[in-house]
Amino acid sequence: MTTSSQPRVSGLEIRSIDYVPLDERHGKLWHLGPLWFMSNAQIATLAVGLISITEGGNLIWSLIAIAAGTILGTFFMAFHSAQGPQLGLPQMIQSRPQFGYVGALLVWLFAYVQYAGFNVFNTILAGEALHTTVHGGVKLWVVVVTLIAFVIALVGYDVIHRAERVLTYTFLVIFGIFTVGILVTLHYPPGSFDLGAFSWTPFLAQFGVVAGYQISWAIYVSDYSRYLPPDVTVRKTFYWTYFGSALGGIWLMMLGALLAAWAGKDFETVRSINAAGDKVFSGFGAIVLLFAALGLVSVTALNMYGGSLTLISAIDSFKRVRPTLAVRLVTIGLTAALSVVGALAATAHFLENFNNFLLLVLYLFIPWTAVNLMDYYVVRRGHYAVAEIFNPHGIYGRWGWHGIIAYLVGFGVMVPFFSVGTLYVGPAAKALGGADISLFIGLPVAAALYWLLTRSIDVEAETRLAEAEAAALESAAHEHREP
């Protein structure tokens, strides 16, 4: 990624929110498979599979809810992945055409909170896993994990892809043995596989959290496909992302459900994994936890990388940012520091409410993913004037009221259907016995309203403008500046 104004330094990635020029596109499409598999195949994902069990659901219906929620939620995040090669941009900066140059701050704030929240949980889990196996104290390992993740995130895109491929191959061996051992050695309560013991409330709770967890990856996906050449097809980009993420998610969430059903009220993520692993053979639990810690390091790096891009996007809304290595260093460092502070200050109360956090993530990003995908695939059909995304006075405006209104209305109609444990249960959810169907309300409402509000957009004019600005866009990218 050499540029005329600032050379590549020791293999560190320089680009951030800026457009990736065509002659810098590289990589293989299949690399998306292991990246998204391993991003999901880490033990923080186990927590997503516990909801139904902890709310009184039986095991078989928990597993079915996990499969169904993954199938649906991954569908949306994988379609976001196909935007990266076509636009050459990270994910969240693409919100400007829908929400405006300044208006996109609305979703960027929520995205940054998500990155921070997941990193707090990930680093605590990694610290507990390492303290259980090699000792030294959870807080020490939280700091060590964060520092290693910082280095990986700073080196950037290529090393993240390579690390996830290596981890995927190792995961298949270690967790393959672990999974077989769980299925063979563990015993489950009576009625665990009784299809007649169905209850809507725990089923929909599990389904909703799983779908939300998968949709929450939507804010990441173009970050890791934007260097691919634009001649990769939307279909193949979708497939590699979809099956990688879905398989990793289903595997770990189902392991979580199995472990929770086996351990019952005694379930605790690190301790239960260690105990279940030792049932395969003595000491195997420690091996599983050590590898799991590596997986958590990698996903923490992903969160720092994405958090940095989101933070740079937000700063750029107020003062134009020249994308440089120094900017990446500062924003990744700040994201890492916030992660450490949050993890060290977190209490058991935070960990107990992680599932509520997952639901809140679902609620915040359902209307965003509806608006973004409707705009890309239906309204503008992939045709954007990329240079205008970086123009504060460009055609997309400072405030994209079409997107903002569709988002707020979509979110608003979901509120009566919210069911967030003991925090809040909306009147519609109460009438449904606590079942949460907000996903099925907010998503179509936000998408349909955005489509109605944008009927007057002149896509052909935007396409002509994009063609006229294409050469200048490539030139600015080579000079390592915004167009």
Backbone torsions as a table, in degrees:
resi	resn	phi	psi	omega
1	MET	NA	47.1	179.3
2	THR	-71.7	139.4	177.5
3	THR	-125.8	163.8	-177.7
4	SER	-72.8	-23.3	-175.3
5	SER	-101.8	-23.5	-177.8
6	GLN	-153.6	110.7	-175.7
7	PRO	-72.8	160.7	176.0
8	ARG	-66.6	132.7	-174.1
9	VAL	-108.3	112.7	173.9
10	SER	48.8	37.9	176.9
11	GLY	78.0	2.1	-179.6
12	LEU	-76.4	140.3	176.7
13	GLU	-71.1	136.6	179.1
14	ILE	-102.6	-39.5	-175.7
15	ARG	-66.3	151.3	177.0
16	SER	-136.2	-97.0	-177.5
17	ILE	-87.0	-5.9	-176.1
18	ASP	-75.4	161.3	180.0
19	TYR	-66.7	138.9	177.0
20	VAL	-92.3	114.9	-177.8
21	PRO	-66.3	158.8	-172.4
22	LEU	-61.0	-35.7	-176.9
23	ASP	-78.3	-0.8	174.1
24	GLU	-105.6	0.9	179.9
25	ARG	-71.4	137.7	-177.3
26	HIS	-160.8	175.9	178.4
27	GLY	101.4	168.5	-179.7
28	LYS	-114.9	141.3	-175.1
29	LEU	-58.9	-37.0	-175.9
30	TRP	-66.9	-17.2	178.0
31	HIS	-61.2	-23.0	177.6
32	LEU	-65.0	-30.9	-178.8
33	GLY	-59.4	-60.6	179.2
34	PRO	-64.8	-31.5	179.2
35	LEU	-61.3	-48.4	-176.9
36	TRP	-79.9	-24.5	173.1
37	PHE	-63.9	-51.6	-174.4
38	MET	-72.2	-28.1	177.1
39	SER	-61.4	-34.1	179.1
40	ASN	-91.4	-28.1	-174.1
41	ALA	-84.6	60.4	175.3
42	GLN	-139.6	158.7	-162.1
43	ILE	-71.2	-12.2	172.5
44	ALA	-63.9	-28.7	178.9
45	THR	-68.1	-23.7	176.7
46	LEU	-54.4	-38.2	-175.7
47	ALA	-62.3	-24.9	-177.8
48	VAL	-72.0	-23.4	-176.7
49	GLY	-89.9	9.5	-173.5
50	LEU	-97.6	-14.8	-166.8
51	ILE	-56.9	-53.5	-175.3
52	SER	-62.3	-42.4	-179.7
53	ILE	-61.6	-45.5	-177.3
54	THR	-70.5	-19.7	178.6
55	GLU	-99.1	11.6	172.8
56	GLY	98.5	3.7	177.5
57	GLY	-75.3	158.0	177.8
58	ASN	-90.7	170.4	-169.2
59	LEU	-66.6	-45.2	-173.7
60	ILE	-63.6	-41.7	179.7
61	TRP	-73.9	-25.9	172.5
62	SER	-64.8	-43.9	179.7
63	LEU	-64.7	-39.5	178.6
64	ILE	-65.9	-41.6	178.6
65	ALA	-63.8	-37.9	177.8
66	ILE	-63.1	-47.0	-179.8
67	ALA	-62.1	-45.4	-177.8
68	ALA	-66.3	-43.4	179.7
69	GLY	-64.4	-37.8	178.6
70	THR	-67.4	-44.7	-179.9
71	ILE	-57.5	-42.6	-179.0
72	LEU	-75.7	-51.8	-174.2
73	GLY	-63.2	-38.6	-178.8
74	THR	-67.5	-27.8	178.8
75	PHE	-54.0	-44.5	-176.9
76	PHE	-73.3	-45.2	-177.6
77	MET	-65.0	-34.4	-179.0
78	ALA	-68.9	-32.5	176.6
79	PHE	-68.7	-29.0	174.2
80	HIS	-66.0	-35.4	-177.6
81	SER	-58.2	-36.0	-177.6
82	ALA	-67.8	-14.6	179.6
83	GLN	-73.1	-29.9	-174.4
84	GLY	-58.7	-56.4	-179.2
85	PRO	-62.7	-32.2	-176.8
86	GLN	-74.9	-35.2	-177.0
87	LEU	-102.1	-22.7	-178.2
88	GLY	67.8	28.9	-176.5
89	LEU	-128.8	152.1	171.1
90	PRO	-67.6	169.5	-167.4
91	GLN	-67.1	-53.2	-166.7
92	MET	-73.0	-27.0	177.1
93	ILE	-65.1	-20.6	179.1
94	GLN	-71.8	-5.5	178.1
95	SER	-77.2	-14.1	-177.4
96	ARG	-62.2	-40.5	178.0
97	PRO	-61.3	-26.3	179.4
98	GLN	-92.0	-38.3	-171.1
99	PHE	-111.0	-10.9	178.9
100	GLY	97.2	163.3	-176.3
101	TYR	-60.0	-40.4	177.7
102	VAL	-99.0	-35.6	-176.6
103	GLY	-59.8	-25.9	179.8
104	ALA	-65.7	-14.9	175.9
105	LEU	-55.9	-29.0	179.4
106	LEU	-54.0	-51.8	-177.4
107	VAL	-80.9	-28.3	179.2
108	TRP	-65.9	-35.9	176.8
109	LEU	-61.2	-46.8	179.6
110	PHE	-63.4	-39.3	-179.7
111	ALA	-63.0	-43.1	-177.9
112	TYR	-66.7	-37.6	175.6
113	VAL	-61.5	-39.3	178.6
114	GLN	-63.3	-47.9	179.0
115	TYR	-56.2	-45.2	-178.5
116	ALA	-64.8	-44.9	-178.4
117	GLY	-62.4	-44.8	179.0
118	PHE	-66.8	-37.3	-179.8
119	ASN	-67.2	-35.6	176.3
120	VAL	-60.7	-48.6	-179.5
121	PHE	-64.4	-43.3	-178.1
122	ASN	-63.0	-46.0	-176.3
123	THR	-70.7	-33.1	175.8
124	ILE	-65.4	-45.3	178.0
125	LEU	-60.0	-44.6	179.3
126	ALA	-63.0	-40.9	177.9
127	GLY	-62.6	-41.8	178.1
128	GLU	-65.7	-40.7	179.9
129	ALA	-63.1	-42.9	-178.6
130	LEU	-73.6	-36.9	177.5
131	HIS	-65.6	-37.1	179.6
132	THR	-65.1	-34.2	-173.9
133	THR	-96.2	-45.1	-175.9
134	VAL	-116.8	-4.1	177.0
135	HIS	66.9	-173.0	-179.7
136	GLY	112.7	-13.3	179.2
137	GLY	101.6	136.1	-177.1
138	VAL	-62.6	-42.9	-176.2
139	LYS	-64.1	-38.6	177.2
140	LEU	-60.4	-45.8	-177.4
141	TRP	-71.2	-29.1	174.0
142	VAL	-59.3	-44.4	179.7
143	VAL	-66.2	-44.4	-179.2
144	VAL	-62.2	-46.9	179.4
145	VAL	-59.5	-42.6	-179.4
146	THR	-64.6	-40.3	179.5
147	LEU	-65.1	-43.0	179.6
148	ILE	-65.0	-43.3	178.5
149	ALA	-62.8	-36.7	177.8
150	PHE	-59.9	-45.3	-179.7
151	VAL	-62.5	-44.8	179.5
152	ILE	-61.9	-45.8	180.0
153	ALA	-63.4	-35.8	-179.1
154	LEU	-69.3	-44.2	176.4
155	VAL	-59.9	-42.3	164.8
156	GLY	104.3	-153.8	-167.7
157	TYR	-47.5	-55.3	-172.5
158	ASP	-66.5	-42.7	-178.4
159	VAL	-70.4	-31.4	176.0
160	ILE	-63.3	-46.3	178.0
161	HIS	-59.9	-45.8	-178.5
162	ARG	-64.5	-43.3	-179.4
163	ALA	-61.1	-41.4	-178.4
164	GLU	-68.2	-31.8	177.1
165	ARG	-68.1	-44.7	179.2
166	VAL	-63.0	-44.2	-180.0
167	LEU	-64.2	-34.6	178.8
168	THR	-61.7	-46.8	-179.1
169	TYR	-62.0	-41.1	179.8
170	THR	-69.5	-39.1	178.9
171	PHE	-57.6	-45.0	-176.5
172	LEU	-57.8	-33.7	179.5
173	VAL	-77.5	-56.4	-173.5
174	ILE	-67.0	-48.9	-178.1
175	PHE	-79.0	-18.4	171.1
176	GLY	-63.8	-47.1	177.5
177	ILE	-63.8	-43.8	-178.9
178	PHE	-60.9	-43.4	-177.7
179	THR	-66.6	-44.6	177.3
180	VAL	-60.7	-41.2	179.5
181	GLY	-62.1	-41.4	178.4
182	ILE	-62.2	-44.8	-177.7
183	LEU	-66.3	-30.0	-175.5
184	VAL	-89.7	-38.7	-169.0
185	THR	-98.5	-24.1	-174.6
186	LEU	-87.6	151.1	179.2
187	HIS	-119.5	142.6	-172.8
188	TYR	-116.4	156.7	-177.1
189	PRO	-61.3	154.8	176.0
190	PRO	-57.5	140.8	179.5
191	GLY	85.5	1.5	-177.7
192	SER	-60.3	-31.4	-176.6
193	PHE	-114.0	27.0	179.5
194	ASP	-87.3	106.9	-179.0
195	LEU	-65.7	-17.8	179.6
196	GLY	-79.1	-11.9	-178.1
197	ALA	-94.3	59.7	-176.8
198	PHE	-94.7	139.8	175.7
199	SER	-139.2	127.8	-175.9
200	TRP	-62.6	-40.9	-171.4
201	THR	-62.4	-55.2	178.4
202	PRO	-66.9	-31.7	179.2
203	PHE	-63.8	-49.4	-179.0
204	LEU	-69.7	-32.6	176.3
205	ALA	-62.2	-45.7	178.8
206	GLN	-65.8	-45.2	179.6
207	PHE	-58.6	-46.3	-176.9
208	GLY	-65.7	-42.8	179.8
209	VAL	-66.3	-41.1	178.8
210	VAL	-64.2	-47.9	178.8
211	ALA	-60.0	-42.0	178.9
212	GLY	-64.7	-40.0	178.4
213	TYR	-61.9	-43.3	179.1
214	GLN	-68.7	-41.0	178.2
215	ILE	-65.3	-30.6	-179.2
216	SER	-62.4	-22.7	175.7
217	TRP	-71.2	-12.1	-177.1
218	ALA	-59.3	-28.8	-178.0
219	ILE	-76.7	-8.3	-178.7
220	TYR	-98.3	-33.5	-152.2
221	VAL	-61.5	-43.9	179.7
222	SER	-66.9	-21.4	176.6
223	ASP	-56.2	-32.7	-173.1
224	TYR	-108.6	11.2	173.2
225	SER	-125.8	-2.2	-171.3
226	ARG	-73.0	-16.8	177.5
227	TYR	-88.1	-6.2	178.1
228	LEU	-72.6	148.6	178.6
229	PRO	-65.5	149.3	-175.3
230	PRO	-71.3	-8.7	-179.8
231	ASP	-82.9	-1.0	171.1
232	VAL	-69.9	141.7	-174.4
233	THR	-79.9	152.7	175.9
234	VAL	-59.6	-40.8	-177.0
235	ARG	-61.6	-48.1	-177.4
236	LYS	-70.3	-36.7	175.8
237	THR	-61.2	-43.3	177.5
238	PHE	-60.5	-48.2	-176.1
239	TYR	-60.8	-48.2	-176.8
240	TRP	-64.4	-39.0	178.2
241	THR	-69.7	-46.2	-175.2
242	TYR	-61.4	-54.6	-174.1
243	PHE	-70.7	-33.3	175.4
244	GLY	-62.0	-51.3	-177.9
245	SER	-68.0	-42.9	-177.4
246	ALA	-64.6	-43.6	-179.1
247	LEU	-66.0	-43.0	178.1
248	GLY	-64.1	-41.4	-179.0
249	GLY	-67.5	-49.2	-179.3
250	ILE	-60.1	-43.4	-178.6
251	TRP	-57.8	-54.0	-174.1
252	LEU	-73.7	-37.0	178.5
253	MET	-65.9	-40.3	177.4
254	MET	-66.5	-35.9	173.9
255	LEU	-60.9	-40.3	177.8
256	GLY	-61.0	-43.4	178.8
257	ALA	-64.3	-42.6	179.8
258	LEU	-62.8	-45.6	-180.0
259	LEU	-66.1	-39.0	179.9
260	ALA	-66.7	-39.9	178.7
261	ALA	-65.5	-37.3	-179.8
262	TRP	-71.4	-47.7	-174.2
263	ALA	-80.9	-24.2	-179.1
264	GLY	64.0	-137.0	-177.5
265	LYS	-67.7	-15.0	-179.8
266	ASP	-85.2	3.0	-175.7
267	PHE	-65.5	133.1	171.3
268	GLU	-150.0	127.2	-164.6
269	THR	-47.6	-61.1	-174.3
270	VAL	-67.2	-46.5	-178.1
271	ARG	-64.2	-39.4	-178.8
272	SER	-70.3	-37.7	176.1
273	ILE	-62.9	-44.3	-179.6
274	ASN	-61.4	-45.5	-179.1
275	ALA	-66.1	-42.4	-180.0
276	ALA	-66.9	-38.4	177.7
277	GLY	-63.8	-38.7	-179.7
278	ASP	-68.7	-17.7	175.5
279	LYS	-74.5	-21.7	175.4
280	VAL	-73.3	-54.6	166.9
281	PHE	-162.6	153.5	-173.8
282	SER	-58.6	127.4	179.0
283	GLY	93.9	-11.7	-178.3
284	PHE	-69.6	-29.4	177.5
285	GLY	-59.2	-39.8	178.8
286	ALA	-65.7	-38.3	178.7
287	ILE	-62.4	-44.2	179.9
288	VAL	-62.3	-43.3	-178.1
289	LEU	-67.8	-39.0	178.1
290	LEU	-62.4	-42.9	177.9
291	PHE	-68.5	-39.2	179.2
292	ALA	-59.0	-36.1	178.5
293	ALA	-62.7	-38.6	177.1
294	LEU	-63.1	-40.9	177.4
295	GLY	-62.0	-38.2	178.9
296	LEU	-70.6	-32.0	174.0
297	VAL	-61.3	-44.9	-176.7
298	SER	-65.1	-42.2	-178.5
299	VAL	-74.2	-28.0	172.7
300	THR	-64.4	-38.7	176.2
301	ALA	-63.3	-40.3	176.8
302	LEU	-59.5	-42.5	-179.7
303	ASN	-66.7	-38.2	176.8
304	MET	-65.6	-42.9	-179.4
305	TYR	-62.0	-50.6	179.3
306	GLY	-66.7	-38.1	178.0
307	GLY	-62.6	-39.1	177.0
308	SER	-61.6	-46.1	179.6
309	LEU	-62.3	-40.0	179.0
310	THR	-66.6	-41.3	179.8
311	LEU	-65.8	-41.8	177.3
312	ILE	-63.1	-40.8	177.3
313	SER	-59.4	-42.7	-179.1
314	ALA	-65.4	-44.9	179.3
315	ILE	-61.7	-39.4	-178.2
316	ASP	-64.6	-21.3	178.3
317	SER	-68.3	-23.1	-179.0
318	PHE	-105.9	-35.4	-179.1
319	LYS	-145.1	121.8	-175.3
320	ARG	-57.1	132.8	-175.0
321	VAL	-107.0	128.6	172.0
322	ARG	-84.0	115.1	-176.3
323	PRO	-65.5	115.6	-179.9
324	THR	-138.8	169.6	176.0
325	LEU	-63.5	-36.4	-179.6
326	ALA	-62.2	-40.2	178.9
327	VAL	-63.7	-42.6	178.0
328	ARG	-62.6	-43.6	-178.4
329	LEU	-59.6	-46.3	-177.3
330	VAL	-67.1	-46.2	-175.2
331	THR	-72.9	-36.0	174.9
332	ILE	-67.7	-40.0	178.5
333	GLY	-62.4	-42.2	178.4
334	LEU	-64.5	-42.2	179.0
335	THR	-63.4	-39.2	177.7
336	ALA	-65.8	-42.1	-179.4
337	ALA	-63.2	-43.3	178.0
338	LEU	-62.7	-36.6	178.9
339	SER	-63.4	-45.8	-179.7
340	VAL	-63.5	-46.9	-178.9
341	VAL	-60.6	-44.9	179.3
342	GLY	-62.8	-42.6	-178.7
343	ALA	-67.5	-40.9	-179.0
344	LEU	-71.2	-27.3	-179.2
345	ALA	-91.0	-12.5	-175.8
346	ALA	-64.8	148.0	178.5
347	THR	-115.9	173.1	176.0
348	ALA	-59.1	-28.6	179.6
349	HIS	-62.8	-39.1	177.5
350	PHE	-62.2	-46.4	-177.4
351	LEU	-64.3	-37.2	179.2
352	GLU	-64.8	-28.7	-177.1
353	ASN	-100.2	16.7	178.7
354	PHE	-60.9	-36.3	179.5
355	ASN	-64.8	-36.6	175.0
356	ASN	-64.3	-37.1	176.3
357	PHE	-61.0	-41.7	178.6
358	LEU	-61.7	-40.4	178.6
359	LEU	-65.4	-40.5	178.8
360	LEU	-63.8	-37.6	175.5
361	VAL	-60.3	-44.6	177.8
362	LEU	-56.9	-49.4	-176.7
363	TYR	-61.0	-40.3	-175.2
364	LEU	-73.5	-30.6	-173.1
365	PHE	-104.5	-7.0	174.0
366	ILE	-58.9	-54.6	-179.3
367	PRO	-67.4	-30.2	177.8
368	TRP	-66.1	-47.2	-178.6
369	THR	-65.2	-34.2	177.4
370	ALA	-63.1	-46.0	-178.9
371	VAL	-66.8	-46.6	-176.6
372	ASN	-63.3	-45.8	-179.0
373	LEU	-71.1	-38.2	176.2
374	MET	-60.6	-41.9	179.9
375	ASP	-65.1	-45.0	-174.3
376	TYR	-72.0	-46.4	-170.8
377	TYR	-94.0	-22.7	-175.6
378	VAL	-114.7	-51.8	-174.3
379	VAL	-73.7	-58.3	-176.7
380	ARG	-99.4	-9.9	175.3
381	ARG	50.6	42.5	175.6
382	GLY	81.0	3.0	-177.1
383	HIS	-99.4	108.7	179.9
384	TYR	-130.2	146.1	170.5
385	ALA	-88.0	91.3	-170.9
386	VAL	-58.8	-39.5	179.8
387	ALA	-59.7	-32.3	-179.3
388	GLU	-70.2	-21.6	177.7
389	ILE	-63.7	-26.4	-179.5
390	PHE	-100.5	9.1	-178.9
391	ASN	-104.6	111.1	-177.4
392	PRO	-63.7	-17.0	178.9
393	HIS	-116.7	23.9	-175.0
394	GLY	-82.6	-170.4	-173.1
395	ILE	-67.6	-20.7	-177.7
396	TYR	-85.3	-9.3	173.6
397	GLY	74.9	169.8	178.2
398	ARG	-82.9	-31.7	179.6
399	TRP	-128.2	116.4	178.2
400	GLY	-91.7	86.3	-172.7
401	TRP	-65.3	-27.7	176.8
402	HIS	-58.9	-49.1	-179.1
403	GLY	-70.4	-41.7	-178.3
404	ILE	-63.2	-45.4	180.0
405	ILE	-64.1	-46.0	179.9
406	ALA	-61.1	-39.5	179.1
407	TYR	-64.1	-51.3	-175.8
408	LEU	-64.7	-39.9	178.2
409	VAL	-67.2	-44.1	178.2
410	GLY	-58.5	-42.0	178.3
411	PHE	-68.2	-41.6	-177.0
412	GLY	-61.5	-41.4	-178.0
413	VAL	-72.6	-14.4	177.4
414	MET	-79.6	-28.2	-170.7
415	VAL	-53.1	-45.6	-179.9
416	PRO	-63.2	-17.3	-177.2
417	PHE	-100.1	0.6	179.3
418	PHE	-65.8	143.3	173.0
419	SER	-143.2	94.4	-173.6
420	VAL	-112.2	73.8	177.5
421	GLY	51.6	-125.6	179.3
422	THR	-92.4	-4.1	-176.6
423	LEU	-74.3	-47.9	-177.8
424	TYR	-163.0	133.4	172.8
425	VAL	-130.1	114.8	-177.3
426	GLY	-68.6	162.1	-177.8
427	PRO	-60.4	-38.2	178.7
428	ALA	-67.7	-39.7	178.2
429	ALA	-65.3	-38.3	177.0
430	LYS	-62.0	-41.7	-179.6
431	ALA	-65.3	-23.6	179.1
432	LEU	-96.2	15.9	178.0
433	GLY	74.7	24.5	-179.5
434	GLY	92.7	-1.6	-180.0
435	ALA	-71.6	138.4	-177.0
436	ASP	-106.8	111.0	177.8
437	ILE	-118.3	24.2	-175.9
438	SER	-60.1	-31.8	177.9
439	LEU	-55.3	-42.0	-175.5
440	PHE	-78.6	-8.6	178.4
441	ILE	-97.4	-55.3	-173.8
442	GLY	-66.7	-38.4	-175.5
443	LEU	-64.8	-53.8	179.6
444	PRO	-67.6	-33.4	-180.0
445	VAL	-65.5	-48.5	-179.8
446	ALA	-62.5	-42.8	-179.1
447	ALA	-64.7	-48.1	-177.4
448	ALA	-65.6	-41.8	-179.4
449	LEU	-65.2	-41.8	178.6
450	TYR	-61.4	-41.7	178.7
451	TRP	-61.0	-43.3	179.8
452	LEU	-65.1	-39.3	-176.9
453	LEU	-73.8	-18.7	-174.5
454	THR	-108.6	18.3	-179.1
455	ARG	-63.4	-23.3	-176.2
456	SER	-89.6	-2.8	-178.3
457	ILE	-65.6	131.9	179.5
458	ASP	-91.8	88.3	-176.4
459	VAL	-65.9	-35.9	-179.9
460	GLU	-63.7	-38.9	177.8
461	ALA	-65.2	-40.5	177.7
462	GLU	-64.4	-38.1	179.0
463	THR	-64.5	-42.5	178.2
464	ARG	-64.0	-39.8	177.8
465	LEU	-64.1	-41.6	178.7
466	ALA	-60.7	-42.4	178.7
467	GLU	-64.7	-39.7	-179.7
468	ALA	-67.7	-30.4	-176.7
469	GLU	-96.4	-0.1	-173.6
470	ALA	-60.0	-47.0	-177.4
471	ALA	-64.1	-42.9	179.0
472	ALA	-65.2	-34.8	178.2
473	LEU	-63.1	-46.6	178.6
474	GLU	-63.3	-41.8	-179.3
475	SER	-63.5	-44.2	179.1
476	ALA	-62.9	-38.2	179.8
477	ALA	-64.2	-39.3	179.2
478	HIS	-69.1	-26.4	177.0
479	GLU	-88.9	3.9	177.2
480	HIS	56.7	54.0	176.6
481	ARG	-145.5	161.4	174.8
482	GLU	-71.9	147.2	-178.5
483	PRO	-66.2	NA	NA
